[in-house]
Amino acid sequence: MAGGGAVRVLVTGGTGFLGRRVAQRLARDHEVVLLVRAPAERPGLPAGARVVAGDVTDRASLERALAGCDAAVHAAALVKILAPAAEFDRINLGGLDNFLAAARTAGVERQLYVSSFIALGPTERLPGRAADEGAEPSGPHGASRRWINHYERTKTLADRRAREAIAAGAPLSVVYPGVVYGPGELTEGNIVVRHLLDLAAGRLPGLVGRRRRLWNYVFVEDVADGVARALEQGVAGSRYCLGGVNVSLGGFYDLVGEIGGIRVPRRRIPDPVAKTAGLAAREWARMTGGTPKLTPDLVEVYRHDWALDSDRAYAELGYRPRSLREGLEETVSWLRETGRWQR
């Protein structure tokens, strides 16, 4: 696609928090086709986008949507706090398998898979404490730790399948966004903004995770731009980390308090206590049908570094994410304008 002008692009997951922004960004320069499960999910989609009813777990519907497409972005994924293991397998693994098979059948020349920072594994194990595209994903196979949850497991295994497809000659590229945040739907994929609202409302008695832990937060619009750049400019077979600046958890919370004008708890909840509370919250949510704010696996996520090195995307794609301060200011301003920021 490099230098090739407008093309027809299929986007899966185009109704999600990140996928919707990807579709909107691509629609500026290309004809966008969206695979959508139900008509009720269509509001807010790019004007002029062609909508095809279907699901990534249904290969036939993917083949219908890919007819006549020159490129395709697979952004669909199950991002849930509570869901059966089989559902994660069916969507995150089976969905990628179906996408690759359908794209191969349709002869799609440019394919891009949106992975996740979590597929590269915790980064405190790495010499520089940050993962780049060359990092080998960690996992329980020969490693000293277990999978944190089914999301990490399936995203890591899907990343391995994507790498195998590239090795076999598929015209596929992969991107690894950091911890995505910003204005948009308050889905479970927008966990950072949900966390900000809990902080603003004073609903958290303490914080989980040590202040020194390094995380990589990235504004949703910047990731969408990076995805478009990777599709348009990247060489097939390339992989790119799409992160922002690595920041300690302590630095993140200090900035949130300053920008939001709120008092962020300084007390840290010990991991064993947090895991016990998370277990109780998870069981209560299962009984009531709600969404828990804390679970044992979320506590485990906070026990690790999740830092990214996006230098390759900077150099090859011209990727330029905004600073964390800029992104948080825009996010908090949006929350205030929409009346959600309740102090």
VMD Tcl script that draws the C-alpha trace (Angstrom):
set ca {
  {0.00 0.00 0.00}
  {2.98 2.30 0.46}
  {2.47 5.26 -1.86}
  {-0.47 3.50 -3.46}
  {-3.38 5.80 -2.59}
  {-6.87 4.82 -1.45}
  {-7.84 1.16 -1.21}
  {-10.68 -0.91 0.22}
  {-9.86 -2.05 3.78}
  {-11.74 -4.50 6.00}
  {-11.63 -3.78 9.74}
  {-12.70 -6.41 12.26}
  {-13.50 -5.24 15.77}
  {-14.54 -1.87 14.36}
  {-17.21 -1.35 17.03}
  {-14.76 -1.68 19.93}
  {-12.98 1.02 21.90}
  {-9.78 0.91 19.80}
  {-11.20 -0.65 16.63}
  {-13.73 2.15 16.18}
  {-10.88 4.71 16.20}
  {-8.92 2.58 13.74}
  {-11.89 2.50 11.37}
  {-12.39 6.27 11.67}
  {-8.70 6.94 10.98}
  {-8.60 4.65 7.94}
  {-11.83 6.15 6.59}
  {-10.02 9.46 6.05}
  {-8.07 8.01 3.13}
  {-9.63 4.66 2.25}
  {-12.89 2.86 1.63}
  {-13.67 1.00 4.85}
  {-15.61 -2.24 5.21}
  {-16.70 -3.29 8.71}
  {-17.59 -6.76 9.93}
  {-20.35 -6.12 12.50}
  {-22.19 -8.67 14.59}
  {-25.46 -6.76 15.01}
  {-27.12 -3.63 13.58}
  {-27.36 -2.19 17.09}
  {-23.58 -1.81 17.09}
  {-23.54 0.50 14.06}
  {-24.01 3.97 15.67}
  {-20.85 6.08 15.62}
  {-19.19 4.21 12.78}
  {-17.47 6.14 9.96}
  {-19.84 7.74 7.49}
  {-19.89 5.84 4.23}
  {-18.42 2.66 5.67}
  {-19.83 -0.53 4.20}
  {-21.19 -2.81 6.92}
  {-21.24 -6.58 6.52}
  {-23.10 -8.68 9.09}
  {-20.89 -11.37 10.54}
  {-18.44 -12.46 13.18}
  {-14.77 -13.43 13.28}
  {-15.78 -16.85 14.56}
  {-17.69 -17.38 11.29}
  {-15.15 -17.81 8.48}
  {-17.80 -17.61 5.76}
  {-18.86 -14.14 6.89}
  {-15.23 -13.03 6.89}
  {-14.85 -14.27 3.33}
  {-17.94 -12.29 2.30}
  {-16.62 -9.14 3.95}
  {-13.18 -9.54 2.36}
  {-14.50 -9.81 -1.19}
  {-12.91 -7.03 -3.22}
  {-10.70 -5.81 -0.36}
  {-7.07 -4.89 -0.94}
  {-6.15 -4.81 2.76}
  {-7.49 -5.94 6.11}
  {-6.98 -5.06 9.78}
  {-7.84 -7.65 12.40}
  {-8.57 -5.69 15.59}
  {-11.31 -7.92 17.01}
  {-10.57 -9.48 20.39}
  {-12.35 -10.56 23.53}
  {-11.33 -8.14 26.30}
  {-13.30 -9.21 29.35}
  {-12.64 -9.46 33.04}
  {-14.98 -12.43 33.40}
  {-15.52 -14.86 30.53}
  {-15.09 -18.63 30.03}
  {-11.73 -19.87 28.76}
  {-13.48 -21.36 25.73}
  {-14.75 -17.92 24.70}
  {-11.24 -16.47 24.76}
  {-10.05 -19.42 22.66}
  {-12.94 -19.12 20.21}
  {-12.51 -15.39 19.59}
  {-8.85 -14.55 20.20}
  {-7.36 -17.72 18.70}
  {-10.11 -19.00 16.41}
  {-10.86 -15.50 15.18}
  {-7.26 -14.95 14.08}
  {-7.15 -18.37 12.40}
  {-10.34 -17.53 10.49}
  {-9.03 -14.10 9.52}
  {-5.77 -15.49 8.15}
  {-7.52 -18.29 6.25}
  {-10.19 -15.99 4.79}
  {-7.61 -13.36 3.80}
  {-5.52 -16.03 2.11}
  {-8.55 -17.31 0.18}
  {-9.49 -13.77 -0.86}
  {-5.94 -12.96 -1.92}
  {-5.73 -9.88 0.33}
  {-2.37 -8.24 -0.33}
  {-1.90 -6.38 2.98}
  {-2.92 -7.80 6.34}
  {-2.38 -6.38 9.81}
  {-3.05 -7.97 13.18}
  {-3.53 -5.81 16.29}
  {-1.91 -7.72 19.14}
  {-1.18 -6.33 22.62}
  {1.68 -5.42 24.92}
  {0.60 -8.34 27.09}
  {1.56 -10.81 24.35}
  {5.22 -9.82 24.82}
  {5.14 -10.69 28.50}
  {6.26 -8.78 31.60}
  {9.36 -6.72 30.99}
  {11.21 -6.74 34.32}
  {12.82 -9.96 33.01}
  {14.45 -8.06 30.12}
  {17.88 -6.37 30.38}
  {16.53 -2.93 29.39}
  {13.17 -3.52 31.13}
  {11.32 -2.66 27.90}
  {10.01 -4.94 25.15}
  {10.49 -4.27 21.46}
  {9.32 -6.21 18.41}
  {12.12 -8.71 18.80}
  {11.09 -9.78 22.29}
  {10.11 -13.40 22.56}
  {6.82 -13.75 24.42}
  {7.04 -15.43 27.79}
  {4.65 -18.02 29.13}
  {4.40 -21.16 31.22}
  {6.18 -23.36 28.68}
  {9.58 -23.68 30.30}
  {9.08 -20.41 32.19}
  {8.93 -19.82 35.91}
  {5.42 -18.33 35.95}
  {1.89 -19.22 34.98}
  {-0.37 -17.40 32.60}
  {-1.89 -14.42 34.38}
  {-5.29 -14.95 32.78}
  {-6.93 -16.27 29.63}
  {-6.55 -12.94 27.87}
  {-2.76 -13.06 28.22}
  {-2.71 -16.73 27.26}
  {-4.75 -16.35 24.09}
  {-3.11 -13.10 22.96}
  {0.33 -14.65 23.43}
  {-0.59 -17.82 21.55}
  {-2.26 -15.76 18.81}
  {0.94 -13.73 18.47}
  {2.89 -16.96 17.98}
  {0.44 -18.02 15.27}
  {0.83 -14.64 13.57}
  {4.61 -15.05 13.59}
  {4.25 -18.53 12.12}
  {2.00 -17.14 9.37}
  {4.60 -14.49 8.55}
  {7.32 -17.15 8.41}
  {5.12 -19.13 6.01}
  {4.86 -16.14 3.67}
  {1.62 -14.40 4.69}
  {1.63 -10.64 3.81}
  {0.98 -9.90 7.47}
  {2.26 -7.27 9.88}
  {1.68 -7.08 13.64}
  {1.38 -4.14 16.03}
  {1.58 -4.20 19.82}
  {-0.25 -1.27 21.46}
  {0.60 -0.32 25.02}
  {-2.01 0.29 27.73}
  {-4.59 2.18 25.66}
  {-6.67 5.00 27.19}
  {-8.63 8.04 26.11}
  {-12.12 9.33 25.30}
  {-14.56 6.73 24.08}
  {-16.89 3.99 25.13}
  {-16.44 2.87 28.74}
  {-16.01 -0.74 27.73}
  {-13.87 -3.21 29.63}
  {-11.18 -2.45 27.07}
  {-11.12 1.16 28.33}
  {-10.03 0.05 31.78}
  {-7.78 3.06 32.41}
  {-10.60 5.59 32.09}
  {-12.84 3.46 34.29}
  {-10.00 3.49 36.84}
  {-9.71 7.28 36.57}
  {-13.41 7.65 37.35}
  {-13.04 5.47 40.45}
  {-10.12 7.63 41.59}
  {-12.08 10.85 41.00}
  {-15.07 9.56 42.94}
  {-12.93 8.39 45.87}
  {-14.07 4.81 45.49}
  {-10.60 3.30 46.04}
  {-9.31 2.90 49.62}
  {-5.81 2.21 48.34}
  {-3.78 1.32 45.27}
  {-2.53 -1.99 43.93}
  {1.04 -2.38 42.68}
  {4.34 -0.84 43.70}
  {4.99 2.74 42.64}
  {8.23 1.80 40.86}
  {6.55 -0.53 38.36}
  {6.98 0.68 34.75}
  {3.94 0.77 32.46}
  {3.43 2.17 29.00}
  {0.26 4.23 28.49}
  {-0.76 5.36 24.99}
  {-3.59 7.58 23.78}
  {-6.22 5.76 21.71}
  {-6.08 8.15 18.76}
  {-2.30 7.75 18.55}
  {-2.60 3.96 18.39}
  {-5.19 4.27 15.62}
  {-2.82 6.50 13.67}
  {0.01 4.02 14.24}
  {-2.15 1.16 12.94}
  {-2.94 3.12 9.77}
  {0.73 3.98 9.28}
  {1.78 0.35 9.78}
  {-0.77 -0.78 7.19}
  {0.11 1.93 4.69}
  {3.87 2.25 5.13}
  {5.12 -0.86 6.88}
  {6.79 -3.71 5.07}
  {4.85 -6.98 5.16}
  {6.23 -9.20 7.88}
  {7.16 -6.26 10.11}
  {6.18 -5.90 13.74}
  {5.85 -2.59 15.59}
  {5.31 -1.60 19.21}
  {2.86 1.29 19.43}
  {3.37 2.73 22.85}
  {3.75 6.07 24.57}
  {6.34 6.95 27.20}
  {7.21 4.43 29.90}
  {6.23 5.80 33.29}
  {6.21 4.43 36.81}
  {2.88 3.75 38.45}
  {3.80 6.38 41.02}
  {4.46 8.93 38.29}
  {1.17 8.09 36.61}
  {-0.84 8.58 39.80}
  {0.97 11.82 40.67}
  {0.07 13.18 37.23}
  {-3.54 12.07 37.53}
  {-3.83 13.86 40.87}
  {-2.30 17.04 39.49}
  {-4.36 17.18 36.29}
  {-7.60 16.02 37.85}
  {-7.30 18.12 40.98}
  {-8.01 15.07 43.11}
  {-6.38 13.37 46.07}
  {-5.05 10.01 44.91}
  {-4.56 7.44 47.69}
  {-0.95 6.97 48.78}
  {-1.69 3.79 50.69}
  {-0.68 0.59 48.92}
  {-2.82 -2.49 49.49}
  {-0.52 -5.53 50.05}
  {-0.78 -8.09 47.26}
  {-2.18 -10.93 49.44}
  {-4.89 -8.63 50.80}
  {-5.68 -7.31 47.33}
  {-5.91 -10.83 45.90}
  {-8.29 -11.90 48.66}
  {-10.45 -8.83 48.02}
  {-10.27 -9.49 44.29}
  {-11.41 -13.06 44.77}
  {-14.42 -11.91 46.79}
  {-15.27 -9.22 44.22}
  {-15.03 -11.73 41.39}
  {-17.34 -14.22 43.08}
  {-19.85 -11.49 43.93}
  {-19.83 -10.31 40.32}
  {-20.48 -13.84 39.10}
  {-23.49 -14.12 41.39}
  {-24.91 -10.70 40.51}
  {-23.91 -10.47 36.85}
  {-21.79 -7.36 37.43}
  {-18.23 -6.46 36.50}
  {-15.67 -6.60 39.34}
  {-13.29 -3.69 39.80}
  {-10.61 -6.03 41.12}
  {-9.73 -9.69 40.55}
  {-6.74 -11.82 41.56}
  {-5.37 -11.78 38.00}
  {-5.60 -7.97 37.84}
  {-3.53 -7.84 41.02}
  {-1.00 -10.09 39.30}
  {-0.85 -7.74 36.30}
  {0.09 -4.92 38.67}
  {2.96 -6.98 40.07}
  {4.90 -6.65 36.80}
  {6.50 -4.10 34.48}
  {4.86 -3.60 31.06}
  {7.25 -1.24 29.29}
  {7.60 -0.85 25.52}
  {10.26 0.41 23.12}
  {8.54 2.01 20.11}
  {11.72 3.24 18.39}
  {11.13 1.17 15.26}
  {7.69 2.72 14.73}
  {9.22 6.15 15.29}
  {11.95 5.54 12.71}
  {10.04 3.65 10.02}
  {6.49 4.96 10.31}
  {6.88 8.49 11.61}
  {4.80 7.42 14.63}
  {4.55 10.27 17.15}
  {2.33 9.64 20.19}
  {1.45 12.55 22.45}
  {2.85 12.80 25.96}
  {1.05 11.23 28.90}
  {0.33 14.69 30.26}
  {-1.30 15.79 27.00}
  {-3.33 12.60 26.76}
  {-4.53 12.71 30.36}
  {-5.43 16.40 30.06}
  {-7.54 15.65 27.00}
  {-9.14 12.65 28.67}
  {-10.01 14.43 31.92}
  {-11.33 17.42 29.95}
  {-13.61 15.07 27.99}
  {-14.81 13.40 31.20}
  {-15.64 16.80 32.66}
  {-17.47 17.94 29.53}
  {-19.57 14.78 29.52}
  {-20.40 15.11 33.22}
  {-18.69 11.88 34.20}
  {-15.92 13.44 36.32}
  {-17.60 13.39 39.74}
  {-15.29 14.55 42.51}
}
mol new
graphics top color blue
foreach p $ca { graphics top sphere $p radius 0.5 }
foreach p [lrange $ca 0 end-1] q [lrange $ca 1 end] { graphics top cylinder $p $q radius 0.2 }
display resetview
